[in-house]
Each structure stands twice: as C-alpha cells, then as structure tokens.
Amino acid sequence: MSTDTTKGADTTRAGTKGQDLAATERIQVPQRGPGPVGMAGTGEKAMTFVPSAKRLVGRMRPQRVKATLVVLLAIGSVTLMSLGPWLLGRATDLVFTGFLSERLAPGQTQDEAVAALRAQGDGTQADVVAGLRDLVPGQGVDFGAVGQALLIVLGVYVAGALLSWLQGFLLNDVVQSTVRELRADVEKKIHAMPLATFDKAPRGELLSRVTNDIDNVSQTLQQTMSQLLTSLLTVVGILAMMLWISPLLALVALIAVPISLVLTRAVMKRSQPQFVTQWRRTGTLNSHVEESISGHALVTVMGRREAVMEEFEEQNGELYDASFRAQFVSGMLMPVMMLIGNMSYVVVAVVGALRVTSGSLTIGDVQAFTQYSRQFNQPLTTVASMANLLQSGVASAERVFELIDADEEVDPGVAAQMRPVGSGQAARGRGEVAFEHVSFSYDVERPLIEDLSLVARPGQTVAIVGPTGAGKTTLVNLVMRFYELDGGRITLDGVDVTDLSRAELRGQTGMVLQDTWLFEGTIRDNIAYGRPGASEEDLREAARATYVDRFVGSLPDGYDTLVTENGENLSAGERQLLTIARAFLADPALLILDEATSSVDTRTELLLQKAMGALRADRTSFVIAHRLSTIRDADVILVMESGRIVEQGTHAELLEADGAYAALYRSQFAAAVG
C-alpha cells in the first residue's frame, strides 16, 4: 500500500515546539571539536579546513582507477613540459657556441683556444669558451643541429599538451561522478531524516545546502583539482631540473618557498572562518527569500513589505560583510606571492649572469634556469590565487557533510524485510489502532500528551476535535511514527508500531492534508502516485469514486492535462479531490484526514465529503476537523484539550452530555447564524 498521498505528509507541523523553534534550530550533527557552529544552533562545532578537505578528496575513492590514470597522465605531461626549457636551452647553446666558434682560429682544439685567449689577457671570454660544450673553433653555427633541436622541443610540447588534455578529460569525469554521488547521498539522507529535522531547520537553509553548497563544491573541484595536481607536480619536476642544472641557483630560488608557505598559512587561517560565515549567511538569506516569495500575497495584504525588505537588507548586508572579508583577506595572497616571485626572479638572473661569466654555466643553462625560476613561482602563485575558491568550496563541503552526518530515522529490532513504500505487495491489514498509556512532549518542560489510551476499531471513523494546540495533529503523527513516544505504546492490528519498519507502517497508511501537494505532471501521474503500477481501470475507478472524473472530463486534455507548479491551474477543491483520489487508489488500511476540507467553499465541501465518504468505507479513519458539521456521522468523536481526551462519543451522545463538544458546536452554529 502507498503511504501519504501528499508531500505535506512529510512536512506536517510539529505543533507548538516545532513552530517555536522553526526559525532558530538547526540540524543536529555529531560533535567534532572546537570551532564555529555549522548548521547546528546549539553548540555544535564546525570541522576544520584540513579534515573537510581530506574527506572531500576521499569521496573520489570509488573513482580511484580513473584518478590513478589522471595522476599518471599529469606526471607524464609535467615531465615533458619540464624538459622543454632545458631542451630549448640546448638549442640556444648550439647557436651561441657556433657564434663564438666563428671568432676563433680554425684547426685548434677548444683547450688551445682557451689558452690563446688567456694569453691575450681576455680571461672572461676564456672562461666562457671553456664552459661551452662541443665547441669546434672556426666551425660556425650548425643550423641543421639547431633545427633538429627545435623540432624535438616542438614534439615534447605537443606530446605534453596532448597528455594534459587527456588528463583534463578524465579528471572532469572523476569530479562530476563524485559530485553526482554526493548529490545522491544528500538526497538519500533527506528522505532518511526524521520529520523533526524539517520542523526545526528553515526550509531555505536546507535548500541552500542541497543546491548552492553542492554547486559550489562542484565548481571548486572542477577548477582546483586539475590546477592543484599540475601545480604540485610542476613544482617537483622543475625543482629536480633546477637542482640538476645548478644547485646554487636552486638554493637561491628556494628561499622564496618558506616565505610563501608562511604567508599562505597565515592568510588561510584568517580567511577560512570568513568563508564559513559567508555560506551560513547565504543559507539564512535564502531561507528569508524563500519564505517571502511563498508568502508574497500575505506579506502584501498585511502591509509588511517594508518590514520584509528591511530584514532582507539587513541579512543581505551581513552576507556582503562576510563575503567582503573572506574575499579581501584571501585576495591579499596573490599580489604578495607575485612580489616574492619577481624578487626571486631578479636574484636568479643576477647570480646566473655571474655564473656564466665565470664559465660555471652556459648561457643556455641560465636561460633554462630563468624559465624554470618563473615557472617555479607560477604554481605557487596559482595555488595562492585559488586559495579563496578552495576555502569557499571546503566551507560548502563542510556544510554538506554536516547534513550527511545528521541523525536518521532508525528502526531498531525490525526483523521483517522492509517493503518499499507504495509497492502495494503486502495484504492490507484490518486497521485496528490502539493507544496504550501514551505520553509525548516536544519539550520535556512542557508536557503535551500524558497517559492517553484509545482504541480505534477496524472500519471505524474516529473524529478528533479541539482547540489549536490541543495535540490533534500530534496524535496522528505519533501513529505514523514521525515522532517517537516518551511512554506507552501504539499498536496496529495488535503489533507494536516500533516492531514494524516505518516503510511497512506507512505503507498501510494514507493521508490527506489541508495543504495539498501536486507535482508538475499530468493528472493521471498525480493520481497514480498513490500506487505506482496501478492499471488504467483502477485509476479511473478511483477517479470516479472520488468525483475527480467529473471535472477532468471538462478539461481539454482530460487525464493528460498537465498540472502546473503547486496545481495553480486547478481550483482548491479540484486539487483536494485529486489528493483524495490518490489516497483511494492506494487503498490503505488506515486513513488520516487532517483538515482536508477547511480551505474550500461550502458547495465544494459537500462534494469532498461524498468523496471522503467513499474513501473512508471499509477502513479505519482518523479525521481531524474544525468544522463540526463534517464529522457528525463519525463513529467516535474525541474532544481533546491540552493533550488529553476530555470527552468521547457519537455526535448525538456528546450533544446530550452538554459538555465541551456541545459548547464548541453551539459556538460554531451561532457564528454561522450570525
């Protein structure tokens, strides 16, 4: 059997406590040490940058084969790219050697040429000639060798670019697959979380984590993973080449590294909390905007537009301040790193020139080394430029992980195989519900239901009436196990509901709420939501029994008519009839009707009552109603006050008793007459 027929069944209000805390409470997540609060508003600590980053990278483990190929391709690409400047320096040496050889007398050896230059008093040029490789006095430039060297350089760069492209292609697949699984885990978590979570956490805050934060994680991984991997490998490759060419110049270039690391650590330490605050403010602002848009008509009618706009300006200003601080602090790193890199470049150029004049290095070596020096600082600068993006992405990942780590609904001790909701495979039960000394409260200091006992016989219609906050909706929420009892127990057909999986329990239950929920799709799809796989004849029978067939026949596309967002192209009564048809198709053993007719006119209410009469036939029903005229034919009417049943009986019996029900009935009748 299918469970609740409206999405509202999963977002039923939690009563007084849920309403009081809806704007302030957050998802409760495991304690993780010191730090600012993540989603929790009750002292929970946020994860630090390093654990969050490690966990985010760890989620790529299922893609480890492709990730390994990415690393290997990156190593190959960086290796080839690192050889390029050195090979180009060899070509430069060929040209320079040939140019100097033209000035030397042919027929002598390189040593003889050096000795002759020293004899002439030109010691500097002698040192330069002595440091050249393969010099043949009088030979001139060997353009064939130069051309061959340049072709090798071109081939190396082309091969390196190809490997880099393949690496980027595979990395894109790894990142998007990881984000897809992350989204799937979040979606799975949302459907596994208890209803209390949705009562306590603002909807906009949850939506921000599911949409904005995951999108930010995706963007961060996409933009940083390739560059970080390439940058780190480039640093290693270039450092190896620099040490090979000249350990002394390498030492000069490396002086900038500890300075860069110290500055990077200091900036990230100060900017990371700002990014966490930025995304928390984003979630708060999204929650406010979502509420303002969904309640736009009420805001306008109540004349609260100025107040809403003022609150928006305040929250928007707080988001601006947090974003500005985060971007400004992290943005300081880039220019400082560029300054350090340029200073290092100048020092390398000066020391390199001195080494050439002493004959310790060739001009090609210095040319290659200056290129390596610039390339060595470039990865560090790249990492610095990505610091703000990286910290922003990790801050978003932290918020997503807090959602994934939130508590789930559990079914301890369930031995039976869980049956998927809506599968319709199990036989329908009798529908007898018994409350045995049930106690429950949202707040331990404010008891709501105490020692309540009640039996609803199979096929009975049990109406529940009473003032707002009396515990009417809470009572049926306890049957559905949206909340766990503080004491006592509830049984369905003699079985404790805690011994049933939630899927099995809710699979025996249908629910029709005051707030209708329809998804964008056809009318046929919305009815069939109650029992996937139902035949067309069963669907039409449910529509006829609940009077949906009457108005569908007047629509241009009949059952294929598309329902717009929230069913705005249908009237309130038509939407409610669709939800009733959906529950009828589900054929539940237990039916819950929560103010299902309170938002429609009297004429439509009569039609809905007929539809609900057909729906209630041969099944146990709980009907929560404020309009007492709708429940006069109920088998049992319960009058609740402050979580207690103060009266129960039939309509006639309660009127004759002249108690709370009679007073409530007379007040409604008098109001109607007035």
N, C-alpha and C positions, 0 to 999 in steps of 0.2 A: 504494500500500500504506500501511497505517496504521503509524505509529510506535508507541512504547511504549504498552502497554496499561494501565499503572498510573501514577498520578501520582508514585509513588515513583521512576519513571524519571527524573523531572526533579529529584529531590531526593536522588539517590544520594550516599552519603557519600564524601567526597573522600579518604579514607584518613587516614594519620597527621597530615598537616599540617592538613587540614580540621578534624579533631577537636580538635587542639591550639588552633587559632585561633578556633573557633566562638564562644567566649564573649567574645572581645576585639576581633576585626577588625570593620571596618565597610565599607560600600560606598565604593569609591574614586571620588572626583569630581574634576573639574578644579580646579587651584589658582586661587584667586580673591583672594589678598591676605591681609592680616593679619586676625586675629580668632579667636574660639574655634573649636574643631573642630566640624563639623556632624555628619555621620554617620560620617565617617572617623575612625579612631583612630590615624592615622599622620602627623599633622602638617598635614592639610588645613585650610584656613581657611574660616570661615563668611562668607557675604555680609553686607554691612551693611544697615541698615534701608532706606535710600533705593533702592538698586538692586533689592532684593527687592520693594519696593512698586511700583516702576516696571514691573518685569517682570509682576507680578500684574495690574496695570491693563492692561498691554499685551496680555494674553491675551483682553481683551474686543474686540480689533480685529475679529474676524470678525462681531461684533455692532454694528459702528460705525454702521450706519443707524439701528438702534433706539436706540443710545446717543446719537446726534445728536438724535433726537426727544426723548429724555429730557432732554437739556440745554435744548432749546428750550422744552419744557413747564415745566421748572424756572424758566427765565428769565421766562416769562410769569406763572407763579404768584407768584414772588417780587416781580415788578414790581407786580402788583395788590395783593399784601399790603403792599408798601412804601407804596403810595398811600393805604391805608386810614387810618392815623393822621393824615395831612395833611388828608384829606377830613373826617375827624371833627373835626379842629381848626377847619376852616371852619364846621362846624355850631355848634361852641362859640362861635366869634366872632359868628355871627348872633344867638345868644341873648344873649351879653354886650353886643353893640352895641345890641340892642333894649332891654335893661335900662337901659343908660346913657342912651339917647336919651329915655326917658320922663322923666328928670330935667332935661332941657334944654328951654328955651323953644321952642315950635314956630314955624315961619316963618323961622328964621335958618339960615344956612349953617353947615357944620362949622367953617370958619375963624372965623366970628363967635362961635360957641360957645366955641372955644378962647380967643379974645381976651377974652371976658367972664369966663371962669374965671381967667385970669391977672390980670385987673383986680381980681378978688375976692381975690387972694392965694393961690389954690389952684393952684399951679404943677404939683404932682404929678398931680392929676386932669386938668389941661390937657394934660400930656404924654401921658397915657393916651388921652384923647379924640383927640388929634392923630394917634396911631398907629393908630386904628381905620379899617377900610375901609368905604366905603359907608354912613356914619352919616348919618341924617336926623333932626335934633333933633325930639323930640316924637312920633316915629312909633310907638315901642314894638316889641315882638317880632313878627317876621313868621313866624308858625308854619307857614304854607304853604311858605315857603322852607326853614325848618328841616326840615320833613317830607320835602321833596324831597331835601335834602342827605343825610338819614339813609337814604333809600331807595337813593341812589347808593352810599353806604357799604356797605349790605347787599348790593347787587348785586356790588360789587367783591369782597367777601369770599367770596360764594358762587362766583363765577367762579374766584377764586384757589384755593378748596378743590377745585373740580372738576378744574382743571388739575393740582393736586398729586396727586389720586387717579390720574389718568391717568399721570402721571409715575411714581408708585409701582408701578403695574401693569406698565408697560413695563420699569422697572428690575428688577423681580422676574424677568421673563423673561430679561433680559440676564444677570443674576447666575447664575441656575440653569442657563442654557445654557453659560455659561463654566465653571461647576463640573462640569457633565456632561462637557464636553470635557477638562477637567483629569483627571477620573477615567478617561476613556477613554485618555488619553495615559499615565497611570500604569499602567493595565492592559496596554497595548501594550508599555510599557517592561519590565515584569516578564517578559513572555514573550520579550523580546529579549535579556535579560541572560544572561550565561554562568552555568553551574552553579556555578562557583567562588564567585560572589557569594552564593548561598544557603548555601553551606558556611561562609562566613566571617561572614555577618551573622545575628544571632539572629532567629528567625522572628517573635517578638513585636515586635521593633523594626521590622521591615518592615510587619507588620500595623498597627502604630500609625501609621505614615506613611500607609498606604493608607486607613485608616478615621478614626482620631481627628484627624489633622492636616488631612485634606481636609474633614472635617465642621467643624472649627474655621475653616478658610478660608471655607467656605460661610457660616457664621454671621457671620463678620466682615464679609464683603462685603455680606451682606443687611442688617445692622444699621448699617453705617457709610457705605456709598456714598451712599444717599439723604440721610442727615443731613449728611454732609460737603459734598455738592454744594449742598444747600439752604442750609447754613450759610455757605459761601463766597459764594454769590450774594446771600444776605441781607446779609452784611457790605457788599458792593459797593453794593447798592441802598439800604440805609439810610444809608451814608456819603454817597452822592450827595444824598439828601433832606436830610440834616443840613447839608451844605455849602450847599445851596440856601436853607434856612431861615435859618441863621446860621453863617457861617464861624468866628466867635469861639467859639461854643458847641461847634462841631465840633472845633476845636483842643483845647478842654478835654477833650472825650470821648476824643480820640485819644491823649491822654497815657497811657491805660491799655494801649494796644496794644503798644508796645515792651516794657513791663514784662511783659505776658502772654506774648509771644513768647520772651523770655529765660528766663522760668520754665519754659515748656513745653519748650524745647530742653534745658534743664538736667535736667529730670525724665526726659524720654525717653532722654537719653543714658545715664542711670544705670539705667533700668528695662529697656531692651531686652535687655542681656545676661542679665538675670534671667529674662526670658520664654523666651529660647533655652534656658537651663538647665532651666527648668520642663518644656518639651516633650521635651527629651532625657531627663530623669529619668522622664517619663511613658512613653517608649518602653522604657526599661530595666525599669521596673516591670511593664509589660505583658508583656515577654518572660519575666520571672520567673513571673508568674501563669500564662501560657500553659503553660510547662514544668511547673509544679506541678500544674495541673489535668490535663494529658495524662498525667502520670506519677503520678497520685494513688495508685493502687494500690501501686506500687513504693515510693513515699515512706512509705506506711503500713506496709508489710511490713518495710521496712528500719529502721523506728523513727526516721525522720528528720523527723517532723512538727515537732518543736520547732526543729530547725535551719532548716527551710524557713520557719517562722513568724518566727524571729529575723531571717533575711535579708529577709523581707518587711517586717518592722517597720523595719529599717534603711533599706531603699530607700524605703519609704513616708515615713519621717521626712525623708529627703533631699528627696523631692518636696514635702513640706509646707514645708520651709525655703525651697526655691526659689520655690514658689508664694506663700508669705507675703511674701518680699522683693519679688517682682515686683508683687504687688497693693498692698502697702503704699507702695512708692515711687511708683508711678503714681497711687495713690489720693490722695496728698498734693496733687495738682494741682487737684482740684475745689474744695476749700474755699478755697484761696489765690485762685483765679480769682473765686470768688464774693465774697470780701472786696474784691478790686480793683474788681470791677464795682459793688458797693454804694457804695464810696467815690467812684467816678466819678459815680454817680447823684446823690449828695448835692451834689457840687460843681456839677453841671449845674443842679440845682434852684435853688441859691442864686444862681448867676450869671444864670440865666434870669429869676428874680424881679426882680433888679436891672434887667435889660434891659426888662422890662415897665413898671416904674415910670418908666423914662426915656423911654418911648414908642418905643424902638427895635424892640420886638417886641410882637405881640399876645398875649393870654393863650392864644388858640388855638394860636399858634406854639409857645409854651412847652409847652403840653400835648402837642402832637405831638412836640416835641423830646424831652421826658422819656420818652415812649413809645419813640421811636427809640433813646434812650440805653439804656433797659432791653433793647430788642431787639438793640441792637448788641453788648452784652455777652453776651447769651444764646447766640448762635452760638459765641463764643469759649469760653464755659463748656461748651457741648455738645461741642465738639471736645476740650476738656480731659477731660471725663467719658468720652469714647470712647478716650482715649489707651491705657489698659490693654488694652482689647479690640482696638484696632488693632495694637498691638505684638505681642500674643499671636497674632493672625491672621497677621501678616507673618512672625513666627518660625516658625509652622507652614508657611507658604508656602515659606520658605527650605528647610525640611527636605524638602518635596515636590519642590522644584526640584533639590535635590541628588540625589534618586532619579531624576528625569527626565534629569539630566545624566550619570548613571553610564554606564560603558562598556557597549557592546552587543557581542553576537556579530557578527562580520563574516565575509563570505565573499569575500575578495579574489580577483579573477581568475576569478570564476564567469561563464562565458559562457552557460550553459544557462538557460532560463527556469525559475525556481523553481516547483516544483509544490507546492500546498498539502498539508500533511501529512494523510494519511488520505483523499485524493481517490480513490485506487485507479485512477488513469488509466493510469499507465505500466506497461509489461510487467515482470514480475518477473525480476530478474537471476538468474545462476547461483548467486551467493553465495560465490564464492571470495575468501577474505581472506588477504592476505599481509602479514606484518610484516617490514620490511627494515631491520635495524640500528637498531631503535627505542630511543631514550633519552628518559627523562622523570623529572622530580622535582618535588615540590611546593615543596621548599626547595632552593635551589642548594647549600647546605652539607650537604644530606642526600640524596645520590643514591638513587633507588629502582629504576628500570629502566634498565639500561645494555646497549646493543648487543644487543638481543633480535631474533632472526629466527625466523619461524614461518610456515608455510603451512597454511591450513585449506581442504581441497578441497571442491568443491561436494557437498552431501549428507552430509558427514562430521559426526559428533558429537565435538566436542573438549571433554573434561572438564578442568577446572583445579582442582587441589587444592594444599593447602599451609597453613602456619600463618597465624594472623591477622597482617595487616600485610605479607604476602609480596608483595602487588601484584595479587591475583587480580581484584578488582573494578576496580582502576585499569586493568587491561589492556582490559577490555571498555568502560570509559568512554572510552578513547582511540579505540576503534573508532567509537564514537558521536560523537566529536569534542566531548565535554563539556569536554575539555581539549586544548590544542594541544601537539604534540610539541616536545621540545627538540632532537631529532636523528632522522635516518632518515625513513621514511615508511611509511604503511599504504595498501594498495590494496584496492579492492573490484572484482572482475572485471577486474583489470588497470588500473583507473583510480585515480589518487591521490585519496584521500578529500578532500584540500584543493581538488581541482578540481571537486568536487561541492558544490552548496549543501547546507546542513545539512538542509533540508527533504527534498531528494532522497535524501540518505544515510539519514536516519532513516525516510523513507518506505519503505525497503527492509528495515527492521529492526523486529522485535517484541521485547518484553522482558517477562518475568515475574519479579517480585521476591519476596523473602521477606515484605516488608511489603506486604500487599495494599491497594489503594485502590479503593473503590467510592463512587460519589456517590449522593446521595439521588434515587432514581428507581426505575423498575421493573427487574426482572431483564432484561427484553428491552432496555431502554435501555442497561443496563450492558454487555451483550454487544455490542450494535450500535455501541458507542463505538469498537470496533476498526475498523469500516468503515462510516462513515455512508452511508446509502442502500442498504445490502445488503437483498436480498429476504428475506421471511419464511422461505422454504425454505432459503436459505443459512444463516440464523441458526439454524434448527432443526438443520440438518446439523452445524454447529459444536458445538451443544449435545449432540447425540447422540455425536459423535466424542470428546468430552471428558467424557462421563458426567454432564454437568450435567442432562440430561433426566431422569435417574433421580430426583434429589431434587426437582426442580422439579415433577414430577408429583404429589408428595405435599403440595405447598403449596396453600392454599385458593384462591388466585387464579392459580396457575400462573405463566406468564411475566409476568403483570401484577402479581405480588406486589411491593409497594413495599419497597425496601431502605432501611433507616433509616440514620442518620448512621454512617459508617465500617462499614456492614454488620453492626451489632451484633445484628440479628435472625437472622443466619446463623452457622453454625459456622465455625471457621477453615478446615477443609477445603473447605466449600462456597464460601467466599469465594475460596479459591485456585483452585478449579475454574472459577469464573466468570472469573477473570483469564486462565486458560489458554484458555477458550472464546473470550474476546475476542481473544487473540493468534491463535488458529486461524482466526477469521473474517477477520482482517487479511491472512492468507496472505503473510507476509513471506518474503523470500529468505534472511534471516539472523535467527536466533533466539538470544536471550540469556536463560538461566535462571540467576538468581542466588539460590541457597539457597531454591529455590521450595518445598521440602518439609520444611524443617528445623523448622517450628513445628507440625507435625501428628503425630498418633499413627501407629503402625506400620501399622495396617489402612488408614487413610486414605491413608497414603503409598503403599501398593501401588496404590490406585485412581488416585492422582495420577501415579504412574509410567506407568500404562497411558495416561492422558490425555496425558501429555507425550510418550510414545512415538508416539502418533498425531500429535501436533503436530510432532515432530521429523522425521517422514517427509518425504523429498524436499526437505530444506532444510538448509543449514549451521547447526549449533547450537554455541554455547558454553555449557557447563554448569559453573557454579561450585558446588561441593558440599563439605561437611564429612563427610557420611555416604558413605563409600566404597562402601557396598552399592548406592547408587543409580546409580553410574556404571560398573559392571563391564562393561556392554555397549558402552561408548563406543569409537569407532574409534581415538581417540588420547587418552591421558591425559597431561596436563602437570603435573609437580610443580614448584612454584615456591617459592623461598626467597630473601628479600631482593631481590625484583625480577628474579631470574634463573631460567631454566628449568634445573633440575638433573637432571631425568630426563624422558623421554617414551617412550611406547609403549603397547601394549594392557595390559589388566589382567593377563593371564597372563604377558606378557613382563616386566612390572615386578616381579611376584612372583618370577619366576625369577631376575631380576637381584639380588634380595635387597638393595635399596638403601633410599633414603629412603621410597619408596612402600610397600615391604614392611614396613618398621618401623612406618609410620603405620597400615597395615592391621592388623597384628598387635596394635597397641595398642588399636585400636577393637574388635577381636574379643575381646581379653582383657577389655576393660571391659564388653563386652556379656555375656560369660560370667559375669564376676564379679557 
